[in-house]
Amino acid sequence: MTTASASATTACPTYDFATLFYEEYYPDEKWDNSSGARVIRWAPVASGVIQGDTVTRPFDAAELDVVRSAFASFDAALDTIAFREVPLERAEITIGWVSLSVSGADGYFNVWSAKRLRNRATIRLAASSNFLVSSPEALRHGVQHELGNVLGLGDILPNPSFDSVQEDPWQTPYGPLTLSDFDRGMIRQLYGETTCHDAIVEPTTTTTIAPPTTTTTLPTRTLSGKRCQRVGALRKIGNKTYVCRKTSKQPTWRDLTIETRG
């Protein structure tokens, strides 16, 4: 098995998930695709509450198209899983803008499963996130990352040897319309599909996007404020070192450099 350095040029790459994912990974948990044609139903939430957090507003038309394109990117990557937008009462996955109660997070997912087969999920997007509203690519990236978690992929530490929407903190290029070979290989392996490049059919649809009228500088991603699992753990990203600290709500990563200066 290859590790986080799995090469996209390998004819039939394999991925060591236990080594690759540092959190949010639950071995052997996924949605049931044993029929070979599993349709997962999803819906946007316009009002009400998602997991105790108040929905602040519905997606506008442009945002909803971006959310759809995020689901479509995973749909195109898989042969045995498809996504269908349905009325809210029939949805297995719900997603919406909320007043997110999870400190420091741009998005948050929850899943329910029985015998390791997932059957329901929610994706909460922070309405206060400057990043998610900064561009269509940023919003698509956030949805793709959380949807990858919902499907069973974990979070990956940033690595310059590949591009992945599962990297956390999130990295450029943000929100690709077509998932990278690395991400497509991971999700296909998770669902028992071939990872051989020659057998993966490229998406045939073409999407035309109007050129932007303004230039947007996306915020720099950091690990500060993200939730962690083991209090006292250390993690180094670039020239910064983070420590997992216990807070009143949940353990979160803190910039050790700033703490030291204080």
BALOBA-1460 file (C-alpha; in Angstrom, 3 decimals):
// residues 262
<rec num="1" residu="m" x="0.000" y="0.000" z="0.000"/>
<rec num="2" residu="t" x="1.257" y="3.496" z="-0.720"/>
<rec num="3" residu="t" x="1.027" y="6.307" z="1.804"/>
<rec num="4" residu="a" x="0.360" y="10.020" z="1.488"/>
<rec num="5" residu="s" x="2.958" y="10.185" z="-1.264"/>
<rec num="6" residu="a" x="0.898" y="7.949" z="-3.572"/>
<rec num="7" residu="s" x="1.736" y="9.040" z="-7.119"/>
<rec num="8" residu="a" x="-0.990" y="10.181" z="-9.467"/>
<rec num="9" residu="t" x="1.104" y="8.776" z="-12.307"/>
<rec num="10" residu="t" x="0.910" y="5.221" z="-10.948"/>
<rec num="11" residu="a" x="-1.261" y="3.137" z="-13.274"/>
<rec num="12" residu="c" x="-3.374" y="1.655" z="-10.482"/>
<rec num="13" residu="p" x="-2.535" y="3.532" z="-7.258"/>
<rec num="14" residu="t" x="-3.538" y="2.301" z="-3.820"/>
<rec num="15" residu="y" x="-3.911" y="4.379" z="-0.677"/>
<rec num="16" residu="d" x="-3.094" y="3.509" z="2.933"/>
<rec num="17" residu="f" x="-6.002" y="5.316" z="4.573"/>
<rec num="18" residu="a" x="-4.832" y="4.541" z="8.116"/>
<rec num="19" residu="t" x="-1.586" y="6.413" z="7.428"/>
<rec num="20" residu="l" x="-2.967" y="9.054" z="5.089"/>
<rec num="21" residu="f" x="-5.830" y="10.411" z="7.228"/>
<rec num="22" residu="y" x="-5.016" y="12.112" z="10.522"/>
<rec num="23" residu="e" x="-8.620" y="12.594" z="11.678"/>
<rec num="24" residu="e" x="-12.303" y="12.236" z="10.688"/>
<rec num="25" residu="y" x="-11.639" y="8.731" z="9.314"/>
<rec num="26" residu="y" x="-13.647" y="5.759" z="10.564"/>
<rec num="27" residu="p" x="-12.332" y="2.540" z="8.977"/>
<rec num="28" residu="d" x="-14.742" y="0.595" z="6.765"/>
<rec num="29" residu="e" x="-17.558" y="3.146" z="7.157"/>
<rec num="30" residu="k" x="-19.237" y="4.233" z="3.941"/>
<rec num="31" residu="w" x="-22.604" y="4.313" z="2.173"/>
<rec num="32" residu="d" x="-23.968" y="1.021" z="0.885"/>
<rec num="33" residu="n" x="-23.124" y="0.678" z="-2.811"/>
<rec num="34" residu="s" x="-23.479" y="-3.109" z="-2.956"/>
<rec num="35" residu="s" x="-26.271" y="-2.811" z="-5.532"/>
<rec num="36" residu="g" x="-23.825" y="-1.214" z="-7.947"/>
<rec num="37" residu="a" x="-26.155" y="1.748" z="-8.455"/>
<rec num="38" residu="r" x="-26.669" y="3.580" z="-5.151"/>
<rec num="39" residu="v" x="-28.452" y="6.940" z="-5.397"/>
<rec num="40" residu="i" x="-27.899" y="9.245" z="-2.419"/>
<rec num="41" residu="r" x="-30.598" y="11.890" z="-2.070"/>
<rec num="42" residu="w" x="-29.678" y="15.386" z="-0.906"/>
<rec num="43" residu="a" x="-31.396" y="18.721" z="-0.360"/>
<rec num="44" residu="p" x="-30.541" y="22.293" z="0.617"/>
<rec num="45" residu="v" x="-32.117" y="23.637" z="3.802"/>
<rec num="46" residu="a" x="-33.649" y="27.107" z="3.504"/>
<rec num="47" residu="s" x="-34.843" y="27.652" z="7.076"/>
<rec num="48" residu="g" x="-35.214" y="25.992" z="10.436"/>
<rec num="49" residu="v" x="-32.465" y="24.188" z="12.313"/>
<rec num="50" residu="i" x="-29.651" y="21.778" z="11.401"/>
<rec num="51" residu="q" x="-28.169" y="19.879" z="14.346"/>
<rec num="52" residu="g" x="-29.225" y="22.551" z="16.783"/>
<rec num="53" residu="d" x="-27.834" y="25.426" z="14.704"/>
<rec num="54" residu="t" x="-30.235" y="27.961" z="13.204"/>
<rec num="55" residu="v" x="-30.315" y="28.198" z="9.416"/>
<rec num="56" residu="t" x="-29.612" y="31.869" z="8.710"/>
<rec num="57" residu="r" x="-30.711" y="32.062" z="5.071"/>
<rec num="58" residu="p" x="-31.227" y="29.912" z="1.981"/>
<rec num="59" residu="f" x="-28.596" y="29.539" z="-0.729"/>
<rec num="60" residu="d" x="-29.044" y="32.116" z="-3.450"/>
<rec num="61" residu="a" x="-29.302" y="30.845" z="-7.033"/>
<rec num="62" residu="a" x="-25.582" y="31.179" z="-7.772"/>
<rec num="63" residu="e" x="-24.571" y="29.516" z="-4.496"/>
<rec num="64" residu="l" x="-26.953" y="26.633" z="-5.076"/>
<rec num="65" residu="d" x="-25.390" y="26.014" z="-8.493"/>
<rec num="66" residu="v" x="-21.981" y="25.867" z="-6.806"/>
<rec num="67" residu="v" x="-23.266" y="23.384" z="-4.207"/>
<rec num="68" residu="r" x="-24.696" y="21.259" z="-7.015"/>
<rec num="69" residu="s" x="-21.356" y="21.302" z="-8.798"/>
<rec num="70" residu="a" x="-19.635" y="20.031" z="-5.640"/>
<rec num="71" residu="f" x="-21.988" y="17.035" z="-5.474"/>
<rec num="72" residu="a" x="-21.526" y="16.548" z="-9.226"/>
<rec num="73" residu="s" x="-17.733" y="16.323" z="-8.833"/>
<rec num="74" residu="f" x="-18.084" y="13.242" z="-6.606"/>
<rec num="75" residu="d" x="-20.878" y="11.871" z="-8.785"/>
<rec num="76" residu="a" x="-18.536" y="12.019" z="-11.797"/>
<rec num="77" residu="a" x="-15.719" y="10.331" z="-9.875"/>
<rec num="78" residu="l" x="-17.767" y="7.255" z="-8.906"/>
<rec num="79" residu="d" x="-19.458" y="4.547" z="-10.963"/>
<rec num="80" residu="t" x="-21.549" y="2.974" z="-8.192"/>
<rec num="81" residu="i" x="-22.696" y="6.122" z="-6.365"/>
<rec num="82" residu="a" x="-24.856" y="8.935" z="-7.766"/>
<rec num="83" residu="f" x="-26.441" y="11.990" z="-6.151"/>
<rec num="84" residu="r" x="-29.951" y="13.309" z="-6.706"/>
<rec num="85" residu="e" x="-31.398" y="16.568" z="-5.419"/>
<rec num="86" residu="v" x="-34.818" y="15.927" z="-3.883"/>
<rec num="87" residu="p" x="-37.400" y="17.686" z="-1.686"/>
<rec num="88" residu="l" x="-36.157" y="18.178" z="1.859"/>
<rec num="89" residu="e" x="-38.414" y="15.545" z="3.421"/>
<rec num="90" residu="r" x="-36.866" y="12.825" z="1.232"/>
<rec num="91" residu="a" x="-33.227" y="13.833" z="1.667"/>
<rec num="92" residu="e" x="-30.536" y="11.652" z="3.222"/>
<rec num="93" residu="i" x="-27.999" y="14.497" z="3.191"/>
<rec num="94" residu="t" x="-29.028" y="18.043" z="4.110"/>
<rec num="95" residu="i" x="-26.868" y="21.141" z="3.755"/>
<rec num="96" residu="g" x="-27.298" y="24.814" z="4.612"/>
<rec num="97" residu="w" x="-25.945" y="28.091" z="5.940"/>
<rec num="98" residu="v" x="-26.125" y="28.154" z="9.739"/>
<rec num="99" residu="s" x="-24.976" y="30.125" z="12.710"/>
<rec num="100" residu="l" x="-22.321" y="27.496" z="13.355"/>
<rec num="101" residu="s" x="-21.785" y="26.643" z="17.011"/>
<rec num="102" residu="v" x="-18.418" y="24.959" z="16.345"/>
<rec num="103" residu="s" x="-15.770" y="27.571" z="17.091"/>
<rec num="104" residu="g" x="-13.199" y="28.284" z="14.376"/>
<rec num="105" residu="a" x="-14.796" y="26.048" z="11.738"/>
<rec num="106" residu="d" x="-16.016" y="27.032" z="8.268"/>
<rec num="107" residu="g" x="-18.012" y="23.821" z="7.924"/>
<rec num="108" residu="y" x="-18.997" y="20.770" z="9.929"/>
<rec num="109" residu="f" x="-20.448" y="17.378" z="9.044"/>
<rec num="110" residu="n" x="-22.378" y="14.769" z="11.003"/>
<rec num="111" residu="v" x="-23.192" y="11.236" z="9.884"/>
<rec num="112" residu="w" x="-25.365" y="8.379" z="11.131"/>
<rec num="113" residu="s" x="-24.668" y="4.738" z="10.379"/>
<rec num="114" residu="a" x="-25.817" y="1.225" z="11.184"/>
<rec num="115" residu="k" x="-23.388" y="-1.684" z="11.000"/>
<rec num="116" residu="r" x="-20.787" y="0.658" z="9.421"/>
<rec num="117" residu="l" x="-23.140" y="1.640" z="6.608"/>
<rec num="118" residu="r" x="-23.944" y="5.335" z="6.561"/>
<rec num="119" residu="n" x="-27.539" y="6.330" z="5.925"/>
<rec num="120" residu="r" x="-27.934" y="9.992" z="6.883"/>
<rec num="121" residu="a" x="-25.754" y="13.099" z="7.103"/>
<rec num="122" residu="t" x="-25.812" y="16.849" z="7.573"/>
<rec num="123" residu="i" x="-23.410" y="19.525" z="6.373"/>
<rec num="124" residu="r" x="-23.457" y="22.840" z="8.204"/>
<rec num="125" residu="l" x="-21.725" y="25.796" z="6.544"/>
<rec num="126" residu="a" x="-20.795" y="28.784" z="8.690"/>
<rec num="127" residu="a" x="-22.738" y="31.804" z="7.489"/>
<rec num="128" residu="s" x="-20.094" y="33.976" z="9.178"/>
<rec num="129" residu="s" x="-17.229" y="32.457" z="7.158"/>
<rec num="130" residu="n" x="-15.394" y="35.099" z="5.120"/>
<rec num="131" residu="f" x="-13.665" y="32.336" z="3.194"/>
<rec num="132" residu="l" x="-16.744" y="30.474" z="1.967"/>
<rec num="133" residu="v" x="-18.358" y="33.623" z="0.540"/>
<rec num="134" residu="s" x="-15.130" y="34.957" z="-0.984"/>
<rec num="135" residu="s" x="-15.564" y="33.131" z="-4.313"/>
<rec num="136" residu="p" x="-17.478" y="30.264" z="-5.983"/>
<rec num="137" residu="e" x="-14.301" y="28.173" z="-5.810"/>
<rec num="138" residu="a" x="-14.022" y="28.693" z="-2.061"/>
<rec num="139" residu="l" x="-17.627" y="27.630" z="-1.459"/>
<rec num="140" residu="r" x="-17.260" y="24.610" z="-3.748"/>
<rec num="141" residu="h" x="-14.092" y="23.594" z="-1.908"/>
<rec num="142" residu="g" x="-15.791" y="23.776" z="1.470"/>
<rec num="143" residu="v" x="-18.700" y="21.639" z="0.304"/>
<rec num="144" residu="q" x="-16.369" y="19.147" z="-1.404"/>
<rec num="145" residu="h" x="-14.282" y="18.743" z="1.752"/>
<rec num="146" residu="e" x="-17.284" y="18.134" z="3.999"/>
<rec num="147" residu="l" x="-18.931" y="15.865" z="1.422"/>
<rec num="148" residu="g" x="-15.723" y="13.835" z="1.194"/>
<rec num="149" residu="n" x="-15.934" y="13.375" z="4.970"/>
<rec num="150" residu="v" x="-19.608" y="12.414" z="4.698"/>
<rec num="151" residu="l" x="-18.749" y="9.751" z="2.128"/>
<rec num="152" residu="g" x="-16.040" y="8.296" z="4.380"/>
<rec num="153" residu="l" x="-12.773" y="10.044" z="3.533"/>
<rec num="154" residu="g" x="-10.764" y="11.593" z="6.361"/>
<rec num="155" residu="d" x="-8.664" y="14.738" z="6.657"/>
<rec num="156" residu="i" x="-5.146" y="14.896" z="5.214"/>
<rec num="157" residu="l" x="-2.271" y="17.108" z="6.342"/>
<rec num="158" residu="p" x="-1.133" y="19.457" z="3.536"/>
<rec num="159" residu="n" x="1.333" y="17.779" z="1.192"/>
<rec num="160" residu="p" x="2.970" y="19.441" z="-1.848"/>
<rec num="161" residu="s" x="3.178" y="16.135" z="-3.743"/>
<rec num="162" residu="f" x="-0.554" y="16.057" z="-4.564"/>
<rec num="163" residu="d" x="-3.733" y="18.148" z="-4.680"/>
<rec num="164" residu="s" x="-6.678" y="17.092" z="-2.524"/>
<rec num="165" residu="v" x="-9.875" y="18.717" z="-1.279"/>
<rec num="166" residu="q" x="-9.405" y="16.600" z="1.863"/>
<rec num="167" residu="e" x="-6.294" y="18.500" z="2.933"/>
<rec num="168" residu="d" x="-6.889" y="20.335" z="6.198"/>
<rec num="169" residu="p" x="-6.140" y="23.205" z="6.525"/>
<rec num="170" residu="w" x="-7.622" y="23.640" z="3.051"/>
<rec num="171" residu="q" x="-5.140" y="24.257" z="0.247"/>
<rec num="172" residu="t" x="-5.134" y="25.691" z="-3.270"/>
<rec num="173" residu="p" x="-6.268" y="25.047" z="-5.922"/>
<rec num="174" residu="y" x="-9.658" y="25.639" z="-4.335"/>
<rec num="175" residu="g" x="-12.858" y="23.986" z="-5.557"/>
<rec num="176" residu="p" x="-11.912" y="22.106" z="-8.740"/>
<rec num="177" residu="l" x="-14.875" y="21.290" z="-10.984"/>
<rec num="178" residu="t" x="-13.300" y="17.858" z="-11.538"/>
<rec num="179" residu="l" x="-11.685" y="16.138" z="-8.565"/>
<rec num="180" residu="s" x="-7.941" y="15.552" z="-8.790"/>
<rec num="181" residu="d" x="-6.652" y="12.120" z="-9.786"/>
<rec num="182" residu="f" x="-5.572" y="11.689" z="-6.164"/>
<rec num="183" residu="d" x="-9.050" y="12.367" z="-4.790"/>
<rec num="184" residu="r" x="-10.758" y="10.284" z="-7.460"/>
<rec num="185" residu="g" x="-8.438" y="7.399" z="-6.692"/>
<rec num="186" residu="m" x="-9.137" y="7.624" z="-2.953"/>
<rec num="187" residu="i" x="-12.916" y="7.741" z="-3.244"/>
<rec num="188" residu="r" x="-12.955" y="4.933" z="-5.807"/>
<rec num="189" residu="q" x="-10.794" y="2.716" z="-3.592"/>
<rec num="190" residu="l" x="-13.080" y="3.418" z="-0.625"/>
<rec num="191" residu="y" x="-16.089" y="2.241" z="-2.650"/>
<rec num="192" residu="g" x="-14.376" y="-0.801" z="-4.137"/>
<rec num="193" residu="e" x="-13.983" y="0.609" z="-7.632"/>
<rec num="194" residu="t" x="-10.884" y="0.356" z="-9.801"/>
<rec num="195" residu="t" x="-8.279" y="3.076" z="-9.371"/>
<rec num="196" residu="c" x="-6.579" y="2.225" z="-12.674"/>
<rec num="197" residu="h" x="-6.465" y="5.421" z="-14.722"/>
<rec num="198" residu="d" x="-7.178" y="3.625" z="-18.000"/>
<rec num="199" residu="a" x="-10.478" y="2.342" z="-16.580"/>
<rec num="200" residu="i" x="-11.700" y="5.649" z="-15.175"/>
<rec num="201" residu="v" x="-14.004" y="7.401" z="-17.608"/>
<rec num="202" residu="e" x="-13.411" y="11.138" z="-17.724"/>
<rec num="203" residu="p" x="-16.514" y="13.332" z="-17.299"/>
<rec num="204" residu="t" x="-17.966" y="14.210" z="-20.706"/>
<rec num="205" residu="t" x="-19.918" y="17.318" z="-19.698"/>
<rec num="206" residu="t" x="-18.423" y="20.736" z="-20.304"/>
<rec num="207" residu="t" x="-19.100" y="23.630" z="-17.970"/>
<rec num="208" residu="t" x="-18.497" y="27.188" z="-19.144"/>
<rec num="209" residu="i" x="-17.736" y="29.712" z="-16.443"/>
<rec num="210" residu="a" x="-17.763" y="33.422" z="-17.169"/>
<rec num="211" residu="p" x="-14.446" y="35.137" z="-16.414"/>
<rec num="212" residu="p" x="-14.413" y="36.935" z="-13.068"/>
<rec num="213" residu="t" x="-14.935" y="40.679" z="-13.136"/>
<rec num="214" residu="t" x="-12.918" y="41.229" z="-9.984"/>
<rec num="215" residu="t" x="-9.805" y="39.690" z="-8.500"/>
<rec num="216" residu="t" x="-10.323" y="38.064" z="-5.109"/>
<rec num="217" residu="t" x="-7.536" y="37.234" z="-2.683"/>
<rec num="218" residu="l" x="-8.554" y="34.211" z="-0.635"/>
<rec num="219" residu="p" x="-7.745" y="34.169" z="3.072"/>
<rec num="220" residu="t" x="-4.743" y="32.159" z="4.234"/>
<rec num="221" residu="r" x="-5.769" y="28.891" z="5.897"/>
<rec num="222" residu="t" x="-4.441" y="28.039" z="9.331"/>
<rec num="223" residu="l" x="-4.956" y="25.218" z="11.813"/>
<rec num="224" residu="s" x="-5.843" y="27.624" z="14.647"/>
<rec num="225" residu="g" x="-9.305" y="27.000" z="16.059"/>
<rec num="226" residu="k" x="-9.803" y="23.665" z="14.270"/>
<rec num="227" residu="r" x="-10.905" y="20.856" z="16.522"/>
<rec num="228" residu="c" x="-8.395" y="18.210" z="17.547"/>
<rec num="229" residu="q" x="-8.577" y="14.897" z="19.382"/>
<rec num="230" residu="r" x="-5.658" y="14.471" z="21.799"/>
<rec num="231" residu="v" x="-4.958" y="17.303" z="24.256"/>
<rec num="232" residu="g" x="-1.257" y="18.147" z="24.294"/>
<rec num="233" residu="a" x="-0.579" y="16.841" z="20.775"/>
<rec num="234" residu="l" x="1.722" y="18.944" z="18.596"/>
<rec num="235" residu="r" x="1.561" y="19.487" z="14.830"/>
<rec num="236" residu="k" x="3.908" y="21.549" z="12.644"/>
<rec num="237" residu="i" x="2.709" y="23.128" z="9.387"/>
<rec num="238" residu="g" x="5.159" y="25.329" z="7.532"/>
<rec num="239" residu="n" x="6.969" y="27.519" z="10.052"/>
<rec num="240" residu="k" x="4.225" y="27.293" z="12.663"/>
<rec num="241" residu="t" x="3.721" y="24.773" z="15.454"/>
<rec num="242" residu="y" x="0.244" y="24.067" z="16.849"/>
<rec num="243" residu="v" x="-0.732" y="22.470" z="20.155"/>
<rec num="244" residu="c" x="-4.026" y="20.778" z="21.008"/>
<rec num="245" residu="r" x="-5.545" y="22.679" z="23.940"/>
<rec num="246" residu="k" x="-8.637" y="21.839" z="26.014"/>
<rec num="247" residu="t" x="-11.339" y="24.516" z="25.874"/>
<rec num="248" residu="s" x="-14.762" y="24.893" z="27.472"/>
<rec num="249" residu="k" x="-16.444" y="23.301" z="24.434"/>
<rec num="250" residu="q" x="-13.948" y="20.947" z="22.769"/>
<rec num="251" residu="p" x="-10.183" y="20.542" z="22.223"/>
<rec num="252" residu="t" x="-8.893" y="22.879" z="19.488"/>
<rec num="253" residu="w" x="-5.540" y="23.618" z="17.823"/>
<rec num="254" residu="r" x="-3.733" y="26.760" z="19.030"/>
<rec num="255" residu="d" x="-0.717" y="28.529" z="17.532"/>
<rec num="256" residu="l" x="2.088" y="27.719" z="19.962"/>
<rec num="257" residu="t" x="4.172" y="30.624" z="18.647"/>
<rec num="258" residu="i" x="1.525" y="33.129" z="19.677"/>
<rec num="259" residu="e" x="1.028" y="31.417" z="23.059"/>
<rec num="260" residu="t" x="4.793" y="31.557" z="23.685"/>
<rec num="261" residu="r" x="4.968" y="35.235" z="22.835"/>
<rec num="262" residu="g" x="2.052" y="35.949" z="25.130"/>
